[in-house]
Amino acid sequence: MVFTLLTKSSGILAPIASLLGLIMNGIYEFFHLFGIQNIALSIIVFTFITKSLMFPLTMKQQRFTKLSSRMNPELQKIQAKYKGKRDEESLRRQQAETQAVYEKYGASPTSGCLPLLITFPIMFALYAVINNIPAYVTEVKVMYETIATEIATVSGFETVLLDLAKGLRVNAGDLSNTNKIIDVLAKFGTDQWQALEAQLPQISGTLNQVVPSITKVNNFLGLNITNAPGLKFPGIIIPILAMTLQFIQGKQLTAANKDTNNKDNPSASAMNSMNVVMPIMSGVFCITLPIGVGIYWIATSVFTIIQQFF
């Protein structure tokens, strides 16, 4: 699995990611004023702010979900009534009766689609920012840039970086400029930094000066957020928390929409299955993804649980 990071997100998501990046950069610089330099804290606050900005869309989607749970029995009766009938008159009557149900509840067939169509690009753009912090946070980029500039002066550095980038989620095929080098360095965990110093002793002075600052910025309760948590303690706490909170979030949403639990509702089984499968998948993915992504998922679940409660 490889992600191409050309410093900042490109394509249709670029404007959204740039806007969200400005928010992330502002949060980091705000805490920096008080001597606090921590990406994990910035990610948590960033998540709460962006989720708050998306609150109107979320409310609209949740309202449609509630309405759907009430409309579905009536819509299913209409479908059963006209099952197998394909003549023009029957289709017209079915459409008219279906529209009457939507009008009765003040909804439309597209009510649930619009919020999702808006939310999905925002969520992907959010991930783009979280997954490449140096591209959007100026103070952090400066740290990596100091190292990248010196690395570029060493003959044969490309071979070393390409070797160290194996297994990391970054396209390291092109190291023609400093930004591309930073994209690779941004994925480095503790092991990669140590290996880099061993293979490029010419820049050990710069590494010894800058890497501790990078490590401090990326520290979260003793964990380096650029490392994958793995299966060992204490890192394993991150995927366990992400999985548990998503499970609670799903159960909470199901309880809020009690009508979807009706055995006559065909969507009930699918929803219950999703509420089990998705948290497990998140936990599995979280084991191999950087801890910073896991922190984002945890913060998202905490905010959503609080939001759904109210």
C-alpha positions in Angstrom: 0.0 0.0 0.0 1.7 3.2 -1.2 0.6 6.8 -0.8 2.0 9.5 -3.1 2.8 12.6 -1.1 3.8 15.6 -3.3 4.3 17.8 -0.2 0.6 18.8 -0.3 -2.5 17.1 -1.4 -3.1 17.6 -5.1 -6.2 17.3 -7.4 -9.8 18.0 -6.3 -8.9 17.7 -2.6 -6.1 20.4 -2.7 -8.3 23.4 -1.9 -10.0 21.6 1.0 -6.7 20.2 2.4 -5.1 23.6 2.1 -7.9 25.2 4.2 -7.7 22.5 6.8 -3.9 22.8 6.7 -4.2 26.5 7.6 -6.4 25.5 10.6 -3.8 22.9 11.7 -1.0 25.3 11.3 -2.9 28.0 13.3 -3.5 25.5 16.2 0.1 24.5 16.3 1.3 28.1 16.3 -1.2 29.0 19.0 0.2 26.4 21.3 3.7 27.3 20.3 3.1 30.8 21.8 2.8 29.1 25.2 5.9 26.9 24.6 3.9 23.8 23.7 5.1 22.1 20.6 3.2 18.9 20.2 1.6 17.4 17.0 -0.6 14.9 18.9 -2.2 17.7 20.9 -2.7 19.7 17.7 -4.3 16.7 16.0 -6.8 16.3 18.9 -7.8 20.0 18.9 -7.8 20.0 15.1 -10.2 17.1 15.1 -12.6 18.7 17.5 -12.6 22.0 15.6 -13.1 20.4 12.1 -15.8 18.1 13.5 -17.5 21.1 15.0 -17.4 22.9 11.7 -19.0 19.8 10.1 -21.7 19.6 12.8 -24.5 21.0 10.6 -23.9 18.3 8.0 -23.7 15.6 10.6 -27.0 16.7 12.1 -28.7 16.7 8.8 -27.4 13.2 8.1 -28.5 11.9 11.5 -31.9 13.5 11.1 -32.4 11.7 7.8 -31.3 8.4 9.4 -34.0 8.9 12.1 -36.6 9.7 9.4 -35.5 6.7 7.3 -36.0 4.4 10.2 -39.6 5.7 10.4 -40.2 5.8 6.7 -38.8 2.4 5.8 -41.7 0.2 7.0 -44.1 2.3 4.9 -41.8 2.3 1.9 -41.4 -1.5 2.2 -45.2 -2.0 2.2 -45.4 0.0 -1.0 -42.6 -2.1 -2.6 -44.3 -5.3 -1.5 -47.6 -4.0 -2.9 -46.2 -3.4 -6.4 -43.7 -6.3 -6.4 -43.5 -7.9 -9.8 -45.7 -5.2 -11.4 -43.8 -3.5 -14.2 -46.7 -1.9 -16.2 -46.6 1.9 -16.6 -49.7 2.5 -14.5 -48.3 0.5 -11.5 -44.9 2.1 -11.7 -46.6 5.6 -11.7 -48.7 4.7 -8.7 -45.7 3.3 -6.8 -43.7 6.4 -7.5 -46.6 8.7 -6.4 -47.2 6.7 -3.2 -43.4 6.7 -2.4 -43.2 10.4 -3.0 -46.3 10.9 -0.7 -44.4 9.1 2.1 -41.4 11.4 1.7 -43.6 14.5 1.7 -45.4 13.2 4.9 -42.1 13.2 6.7 -40.7 16.3 5.1 -37.8 14.5 3.4 -36.7 13.7 -0.1 -34.9 10.7 -1.6 -31.7 12.8 -1.9 -31.8 14.2 1.6 -29.2 11.6 2.9 -26.9 11.8 -0.1 -26.0 15.5 -0.1 -24.4 15.5 3.4 -22.4 12.4 2.5 -21.2 13.9 -0.9 -19.9 16.9 1.0 -18.5 15.1 4.0 -16.5 12.4 2.2 -14.1 14.9 0.4 -13.6 16.7 3.7 -12.8 13.5 5.5 -10.2 12.5 2.8 -8.7 16.0 2.9 -8.5 15.7 6.7 -6.6 12.5 6.4 -4.2 14.1 3.8 -3.4 16.8 6.4 -3.0 14.3 9.3 -0.9 12.0 7.2 1.6 14.7 6.1 2.0 17.2 8.9 5.2 18.9 7.6 3.5 19.9 4.4 1.0 22.0 6.3 2.6 23.1 9.6 5.4 25.5 8.9 7.3 25.2 12.2 7.5 21.4 11.8 8.6 21.6 8.1 11.5 23.8 9.1 12.9 21.1 11.3 12.7 18.5 8.6 14.0 21.0 6.0 17.2 21.5 8.0 18.0 17.8 7.7 16.7 17.4 4.1 18.9 20.3 2.9 22.1 18.7 4.3 21.1 15.2 3.1 20.9 16.5 -0.4 24.6 17.5 -0.3 25.7 13.9 0.4 26.6 11.9 -2.7 24.5 8.7 -3.0 21.9 9.8 -0.5 19.1 8.6 -2.8 20.1 5.0 -2.4 20.1 5.3 1.4 16.6 7.0 1.6 15.1 4.5 -0.9 16.3 1.6 1.2 15.0 3.1 4.4 11.7 4.1 2.8 10.9 0.4 2.1 7.8 -0.6 4.0 6.8 3.0 4.7 3.7 4.5 3.2 5.3 6.9 0.9 6.4 7.0 -2.8 10.1 7.6 -2.5 10.9 7.1 -6.2 11.6 10.8 -6.9 14.0 12.6 -4.6 14.8 15.5 -6.9 14.1 18.3 -4.5 14.0 19.1 -0.8 10.2 18.7 -0.5 10.3 15.2 -1.8 13.0 14.3 0.7 10.9 15.8 3.5 8.0 13.6 2.4 10.2 10.5 3.1 11.6 11.9 6.4 8.1 12.7 7.7 7.4 8.9 7.7 10.5 8.1 9.7 10.2 6.5 13.1 12.8 5.8 15.7 14.4 2.9 13.8 14.7 4.8 10.6 16.4 7.8 12.2 19.0 5.6 13.9 19.6 3.7 10.6 20.0 7.1 8.7 22.7 8.2 11.2 24.5 4.9 10.8 24.5 5.1 7.0 25.1 8.8 6.6 27.6 9.7 9.4 28.5 12.9 7.5 25.2 14.5 8.8 25.3 13.0 12.3 25.9 16.5 13.8 22.7 17.9 12.3 20.7 14.7 13.2 21.8 14.9 16.8 20.8 18.5 16.9 17.4 18.3 15.1 16.0 14.8 15.6 15.5 15.2 19.4 13.3 18.3 18.6 11.4 16.2 16.0 11.0 13.4 18.5 9.7 15.8 21.1 7.2 17.3 18.7 6.0 13.8 17.7 5.8 12.5 21.3 2.4 11.4 22.8 2.5 10.0 26.3 5.9 8.5 25.6 5.0 7.2 22.1 6.3 8.5 18.8 3.3 9.2 16.7 5.2 8.5 13.5 5.8 4.9 14.7 3.3 2.1 14.1 1.9 0.9 17.5 2.4 -2.8 16.8 1.3 -5.5 19.2 3.4 -4.6 22.2 2.6 -2.5 25.2 2.1 0.5 25.4 1.6 1.0 21.7 -1.2 -1.6 21.5 -3.4 0.7 23.6 -3.9 2.9 20.6 -5.6 0.3 18.3 -7.5 -1.1 21.3 -8.9 2.4 22.2 -9.7 3.1 18.5 -11.6 -0.2 18.2 -13.4 0.1 21.5 -14.5 3.7 21.0 -15.8 3.0 17.5 -17.8 0.0 18.8 -19.3 2.3 21.5 -20.1 4.9 18.8 -21.9 2.3 16.7 -23.9 0.9 19.5 -24.9 4.4 20.6 -26.1 5.2 17.1 -28.1 2.0 16.9 -29.7 2.6 20.2 -30.6 6.2 19.0 -32.4 4.7 16.0 -34.3 1.9 17.7 -36.6 1.4 14.8 -33.7 0.1 12.7 -33.5 -2.8 15.1 -36.9 -4.1 14.0 -36.5 -7.6 12.5 -38.7 -6.6 9.6 -36.3 -3.9 8.6 -33.7 -5.5 6.1 -31.2 -2.8 6.9 -31.0 -3.8 10.6 -28.9 -6.9 10.1 -26.5 -5.0 7.8 -26.2 -2.1 10.4 -25.5 -4.5 13.3 -22.9 -6.3 11.2 -21.2 -3.0 10.3 -21.1 -2.0 14.0 -19.0 -5.1 14.7 -16.9 -5.4 11.6 -15.8 -1.8 11.2 -14.4 -1.4 14.7 -12.4 -4.6 14.2 -11.1 -3.4 10.9 -10.1 -0.1 12.4 -8.2 -1.9 15.1 -6.3 -4.1 12.6 -5.4 -1.1 10.4 -4.4 0.9 13.4 -1.8 -1.6 14.3 0.2 -0.9 11.2 -0.6 2.7 10.6 1.3 5.6 12.4 0.1 6.3 15.9 -0.9 9.8 14.8 -3.6 8.3 12.6 -4.9 6.3 15.5 -5.0 9.4 17.7 -7.1 11.1 15.0 -9.5 8.2 14.9 -9.7 8.1 18.7 -10.4 11.9 18.9 -13.0 11.6 16.2 -14.8 8.8 18.1 -14.7 10.7 21.4 -16.2 13.8 19.7 -18.9 11.8 17.9 -19.9 9.9 21.1 -20.3 13.3 22.9 -22.1 14.7 19.9 -24.5 11.8 19.6 -25.2 11.8 23.3 -26.5 15.4 23.1 
